Structure formats: structure tokens, C-alpha cells
Amino acid sequence: MGIIYDELELLEIFRNEHKVIDADASIYSYKSTDALGYTLELFIFIYISYAIFKLTHENLKSLIYDWICWYYKKIVT
């Protein structure tokens, strides 16, 4: 069945189009970087209902926040 999400809402949050990681498997990535150097990334695996959120900063070597979500039905913003 896959994940249900509003592409226009994600476009508004990330301020850019998604990047296609694998078109056949429906894997997409959204990425946004602000003026302070923080980067928020969202990876969506549509068919396996899997999503990854990552928050990083350009001056840090490790992730600030990494959240893996299994068996999602819907992403609501």
C-alpha cells in the first residue's frame, strides 16, 4: 500500500523538489539547509512504509538527530 503524504506540504517545508533516489522502488529524498548551517533531510521509502529524518550541522561530524520510522501509513505535517 505504501505511505500517504502531501507532496505540496513537503515542498513548502523543504522549499525544494524531492530527489529521486530509486524510481522503481519509489524512494525519495527531501533536503533543506538554513542560513545557520543546519540541514534537515527526509528519506521516504513508499512501498515498504519506511521513513528516515536526519538533522545535521555543517560544523559537526555526527548527526544531531536521526529518527527511523517503520510501518507508517501517513505523514502529516
TAGI-V282433 format. One line per field, one symbol per residue. ss: DSSP state (A for helix, B for strand, O for the rest). psi: psi as a letter, one per 40 degrees, with the letter a starting at -180 (. if undefined). burial: # if it has 9 or more other C-alpha atoms within 8 Angstrom, else .. A space follows every 10 residues. Layout:
ss=???
psi=???
burial=???
//
This chain:
ss=OOOBBOAAAA AAAAOOOOBB BBOOOOBBBB BBBOOOOBBB BBBBBOOOOB BBBBBBBOOO OOOOBBBBBB OOOBBOO
psi=dihhihdddd dddefiiihh dhddefhihi hhhideehhh ihhhgddefh ihhhhiidei diidhhhhhi fidhhh.
burial=..#......# #..#.#.#.# .....##### ##....#### #######.## #######... ..#..#.... .#..#..
//
